[in-house]
Amino acid sequence: MKNPYLEVTFRGGKAFAAYYHLRRGSGHKSVRCRRLEAGLVVDYAADGLPIGIEITAPESLSLEAFNRVLLDLGQPVATDRDLAPLHAA
């Protein structure tokens, strides 16, 4: 996958959970998780590569907290537009 993307699960018309897929090679699967901020859990592949971020509390996610995690992982920061689907409903 070349670019990160956001996948959102809705329940009752509101964002219930989300997953931000990071750049990764094919065949990478999550083998361990680590909580970095409240409501944000990072999934790692067997080789230690971060492959995604679980957003367990999308209603309280701030762009600043999300970008702190991305920077900690050595990833490019997100924009308001990247997270807009969380607030679409």
MIRODO-733985 format. One record per residue: residue in three letters; residue number from 1; x, y, z of N, C-alpha, C, CB in turn. Coordinates in Angstrom, 1 decimal, m for minus. Each point is the difference from the previous one (the first is absolute). Glycine has a CB too. Layout:
<pts>
PT code pos n_xx n_yy n_zz ca_xx ca_yy ca_zz c_xx c_yy c_zz cb_xx cb_yy cb_zz
PT ALA NUM X Y Z X Y Z X Y Z X Y Z
...
</pts>
This chain:
<pts>
PT code pos n_xx n_yy n_zz ca_xx ca_yy ca_zz c_xx c_yy c_zz cb_xx cb_yy cb_zz
PT MET 1 0.8 m1.2 0.0 m0.8 1.2 0.0 0.9 1.2 0.0 m1.9 m1.2 1.2
PT LYS 2 1.6 2.2 m2.1 0.8 1.2 m0.1 m0.3 1.1 1.0 0.2 m0.6 m2.4
PT ASN 3 m1.5 0.8 2.6 m0.4 1.1 0.8 m0.9 m0.4 1.2 0.2 1.5 m2.0
PT PRO 4 0.0 m0.9 3.2 m0.9 m0.3 1.1 m1.4 0.3 m0.3 1.9 0.4 1.6
PT TYR 5 m2.8 m1.1 m1.0 m1.4 0.3 m0.2 m0.8 m0.3 1.3 0.2 m0.4 m2.5
PT LEU 6 m1.4 1.0 2.6 m0.8 m0.2 1.2 m1.2 m0.8 m0.3 0.8 2.2 0.9
PT GLU 7 m1.1 m3.2 m0.1 m1.2 m0.8 m0.1 m0.8 0.2 1.2 1.2 m1.8 m1.4
PT VAL 8 m2.5 2.2 1.3 m0.9 0.3 1.1 m1.1 m1.0 0.1 0.7 2.5 m0.2
PT THR 9 m1.1 m2.9 1.4 m1.1 m0.8 0.2 m1.1 0.9 0.8 1.4 m2.2 0.1
PT PHE 10 m2.6 2.2 m0.7 m1.0 0.8 0.6 m1.1 m0.9 0.7 0.4 1.7 m1.8
PT ARG 11 m1.0 m1.2 2.8 m1.1 m0.6 0.7 m1.0 1.1 0.4 1.5 m1.9 0.9
PT GLY 12 m2.7 1.7 m1.3 m1.0 1.0 0.2 0.3 1.4 m0.6 m0.5 m1.2 2.1
PT GLY 13 1.2 1.2 m3.2 0.3 1.2 m0.7 1.2 0.8 0.5 m2.3 0.1 m0.5
PT LYS 14 3.0 m0.7 1.6 1.2 0.7 0.5 1.2 m0.9 m0.1 m1.5 1.2 1.6
PT ALA 15 2.7 m0.6 m1.7 1.2 m0.8 0.0 0.1 m0.8 1.3 1.1 1.7 m1.6
PT PHE 16 m0.9 m3.0 1.5 0.1 m0.8 1.1 1.4 m0.4 0.3 m2.3 m0.9 m0.5
PT ALA 17 3.1 0.6 m0.6 1.4 m0.4 0.1 0.6 0.4 m1.4 m0.4 m1.9 1.8
PT ALA 18 1.7 1.9 m1.8 0.7 0.3 m1.3 1.3 m0.6 0.0 m1.2 2.1 m0.3
PT TYR 19 1.8 m2.3 m0.9 1.3 m0.6 m0.1 0.8 0.8 m1.1 m0.8 m2.3 0.7
PT TYR 20 1.9 2.8 m0.3 0.9 0.8 m1.0 1.1 m0.9 m0.5 m0.5 2.2 1.2
PT HIS 21 0.3 m2.7 m2.4 1.0 m0.9 m0.6 1.2 0.8 m0.4 m1.8 m1.5 m0.9
PT LEU 22 3.0 1.1 1.3 1.3 0.6 m0.3 0.6 m0.7 m1.2 0.3 0.7 2.4
PT ARG 23 0.7 0.0 m3.0 0.7 m0.7 m1.1 0.6 m1.3 0.5 0.5 2.3 m1.1
PT ARG 24 m0.7 m3.3 0.2 0.6 m1.3 0.4 0.1 m0.9 m1.3 m0.9 0.2 2.4
PT GLY 25 1.7 m1.2 m2.2 0.1 m1.0 m1.1 m1.1 m1.0 0.0 2.4 0.3 0.0
PT SER 26 m2.6 m1.0 m1.1 m1.0 m1.0 0.0 0.4 m1.2 1.0 m0.7 0.6 m2.4
PT GLY 27 m0.3 m1.2 3.0 0.3 m1.1 0.9 0.2 0.4 1.4 0.9 m1.1 m1.9
PT HIS 28 m0.7 2.4 2.2 0.2 0.4 1.4 m1.3 m0.2 0.8 1.8 1.7 m0.7
PT LYS 29 m1.7 m2.4 1.8 m1.1 m0.2 0.9 0.4 0.5 1.4 m0.9 m2.0 m1.4
PT SER 30 m0.1 2.4 2.2 0.3 0.4 1.4 0.3 m1.1 0.9 m1.6 1.9 m0.4
PT VAL 31 2.7 m1.8 1.1 0.4 m1.0 0.9 0.1 0.5 1.5 1.3 m1.1 m1.9
PT ARG 32 m1.3 2.5 2.0 0.0 0.6 1.3 m0.6 1.4 0.0 2.0 m1.4 0.7
PT CYS 33 m2.5 1.8 0.4 m0.6 1.4 0.1 0.6 0.7 1.1 m2.2 m0.8 m1.0
PT ARG 34 2.1 2.2 0.9 0.5 0.8 1.1 m0.8 1.3 0.0 2.3 m0.9 m0.2
PT ARG 35 m2.8 1.2 1.4 m0.8 1.3 0.2 1.0 1.1 0.2 m1.9 m1.3 1.1
PT LEU 36 1.8 2.3 m1.9 0.9 1.2 0.0 m0.7 1.2 0.6 1.2 m0.9 m1.9
PT GLU 37 m2.5 1.1 1.7 m0.8 1.1 0.5 m1.4 m0.6 0.3 1.3 1.8 m1.4
PT ALA 38 m2.0 m1.1 2.3 m1.3 m0.5 0.3 m0.9 m0.1 m1.3 0.2 1.1 2.3
PT GLY 39 m0.7 m2.3 m2.5 m0.9 m0.2 m1.2 0.8 m0.3 m1.3 m1.6 1.5 1.0
PT LEU 40 2.9 m1.6 m0.9 0.9 m0.4 m1.2 0.9 m1.2 0.3 m0.1 2.5 m0.7
PT VAL 41 m0.1 m3.5 m0.1 0.8 m1.2 0.2 0.7 m0.3 m1.3 m1.6 m0.9 1.7
PT VAL 42 2.9 0.7 m1.7 0.8 m0.2 m1.2 0.2 m1.5 m0.2 1.2 2.2 0.3
PT ASP 43 m1.4 m2.7 m1.5 0.2 m1.4 m0.3 1.4 m0.1 m0.7 m2.5 m0.5 m0.2
PT TYR 44 3.3 m0.6 0.5 1.3 m0.2 m0.6 0.0 m1.3 m0.6 1.1 1.4 1.7
PT ALA 45 m0.3 m1.5 m2.8 0.3 m1.3 m0.7 1.1 m0.7 0.7 m0.8 1.0 m2.2
PT ALA 46 1.1 m2.2 1.8 1.0 m0.8 0.7 1.4 0.6 m0.1 m1.4 m2.0 m0.6
PT ASP 47 1.6 2.8 m0.5 1.3 0.6 m0.2 0.1 1.4 0.8 0.2 m1.1 m2.2
PT GLY 48 m1.2 1.4 3.0 0.0 1.3 0.8 m0.5 1.2 m0.8 1.9 m1.0 1.2
PT LEU 49 m2.3 0.8 m2.4 m0.6 1.1 m0.8 m1.4 0.4 0.5 1.4 m0.7 m2.0
PT PRO 50 m1.7 1.9 2.3 m1.3 0.4 0.4 m0.9 m0.1 m1.3 0.8 1.6 1.9
PT ILE 51 m1.9 m2.3 m1.8 m0.9 m0.2 m1.2 m1.3 0.7 0.1 1.1 m2.1 m0.3
PT GLY 52 m1.5 2.6 1.5 m1.3 0.6 0.1 m0.2 0.6 1.4 m0.9 m1.5 m1.8
PT ILE 53 m0.1 2.3 1.9 m0.4 0.6 1.3 m1.5 m0.2 0.2 1.9 1.8 m0.2
PT GLU 54 m2.2 m2.5 1.2 m1.4 m0.2 0.4 m0.5 1.3 0.8 0.3 m2.5 0.1
PT ILE 55 m1.4 3.0 m0.6 m0.6 1.2 0.7 m1.2 m0.5 0.7 0.9 1.7 m1.8
PT THR 56 m0.8 m1.9 3.1 m1.1 m0.6 0.8 m1.0 1.0 0.5 1.6 m1.8 0.6
PT ALA 57 m1.2 3.1 m0.6 m0.9 1.0 0.5 0.0 1.2 m1.0 0.4 m0.7 2.4
PT PRO 58 m1.0 0.4 m3.6 0.1 1.1 m1.1 m0.7 1.3 0.4 0.0 m1.8 m1.6
PT GLU 59 m1.0 1.8 2.5 m0.7 1.2 0.3 0.9 1.0 0.8 m2.1 m1.3 0.0
PT SER 60 3.1 0.7 0.7 0.9 0.9 0.8 1.4 0.1 m0.6 m1.3 m0.7 2.0
PT LEU 61 1.5 0.3 m3.2 1.3 0.1 m0.6 0.4 1.4 m0.4 m0.3 m2.4 m0.8
PT SER 62 1.4 2.9 1.1 0.5 1.3 m0.4 1.1 m0.2 m1.1 m0.6 1.0 2.3
PT LEU 63 0.6 m0.1 m3.2 1.1 m0.1 m1.0 1.4 0.1 0.6 m1.6 1.0 m1.7
PT GLU 64 1.7 m0.2 2.7 1.3 0.1 0.7 0.5 m1.3 0.6 m0.6 2.4 0.4
PT ALA 65 m0.3 m3.1 0.3 0.4 m1.3 0.6 0.3 m1.0 m1.1 m1.5 0.5 2.0
PT PHE 66 0.7 m0.5 m3.0 0.2 m1.0 m1.1 1.4 0.3 m0.6 m2.5 m0.2 m0.4
PT ASN 67 2.8 1.5 0.1 1.3 0.3 m0.6 1.1 m0.3 0.9 m1.1 1.8 m1.3
PT ARG 68 1.0 m1.7 2.6 1.1 m0.4 0.9 0.3 m1.4 m0.2 m0.7 1.7 1.7
PT VAL 69 m0.3 m2.6 m1.8 0.2 m1.4 m0.2 0.7 m0.2 m1.3 m2.0 m0.6 1.4
PT LEU 70 1.5 1.2 m2.5 0.6 m0.1 m1.3 1.5 0.4 0.0 m2.3 0.4 m1.1
PT LEU 71 2.6 0.7 1.7 1.4 0.5 0.1 0.8 m1.0 0.8 m0.8 2.4 m0.2
PT ASP 72 0.3 m2.9 1.3 0.7 m1.0 0.8 0.4 m1.3 m0.8 m1.2 0.9 2.0
PT LEU 73 0.3 m1.2 m3.0 0.2 m1.1 m0.9 0.8 0.3 m1.2 m2.1 m0.9 0.8
PT GLY 74 2.5 2.1 m1.0 0.8 0.4 m1.2 m0.9 0.1 m1.2 2.0 m1.1 1.0
PT GLN 75 m3.2 1.4 m0.8 m1.0 0.1 m1.1 m0.3 1.4 m0.3 m1.0 m2.2 0.6
PT PRO 76 0.5 2.5 m1.9 m0.4 1.4 m0.3 m1.2 0.3 0.8 0.9 m0.2 m2.3
PT VAL 77 m1.1 1.5 2.7 m1.1 0.4 0.8 m1.3 0.0 m0.9 1.5 1.5 1.5
PT ALA 78 m2.6 m1.5 m0.8 m1.3 0.0 m0.6 m0.5 1.4 0.0 m0.5 m2.4 0.7
PT THR 79 m0.5 2.6 m1.6 m0.7 1.3 m0.1 m1.4 m0.1 0.5 1.5 0.7 m1.9
PT ASP 80 m2.2 0.4 2.1 m1.5 m0.1 0.3 m0.7 m0.7 m1.1 0.2 2.2 1.2
PT ARG 81 0.2 m2.1 m2.4 m0.7 m0.7 m1.1 0.2 m1.5 0.1 0.4 2.0 m1.4
PT ASP 82 0.8 m2.5 1.9 0.2 m1.4 0.1 m1.0 m0.6 1.0 2.4 0.4 m0.5
PT LEU 83 m2.7 0.4 1.6 m0.9 m0.6 1.0 m1.4 0.5 m0.1 1.9 0.0 1.5
PT ALA 84 m2.3 0.7 m2.6 m1.3 0.5 m0.2 m1.1 m1.1 0.0 1.0 1.8 m1.3
PT PRO 85 m0.7 m3.0 0.8 m1.1 m1.1 0.1 m0.5 m0.3 1.4 1.0 m0.9 m2.1
PT LEU 86 m0.1 1.2 3.1 m0.4 m0.3 1.4 m1.2 0.9 0.4 2.3 m0.7 0.5
PT HIS 87 m2.4 1.9 m1.2 m1.0 1.0 0.4 m1.1 0.1 m1.1 1.7 1.2 1.4
PT ALA 88 m1.8 m2.1 m2.3 m0.9 0.1 m1.2 m1.4 m0.2 0.4 1.9 m0.8 m1.4
PT ALA 89 m2.2 m0.1 2.4 m1.4 m0.3 0.2 m0.6 1.0 1.0 0.5 m2.4 m0.4
</pts>
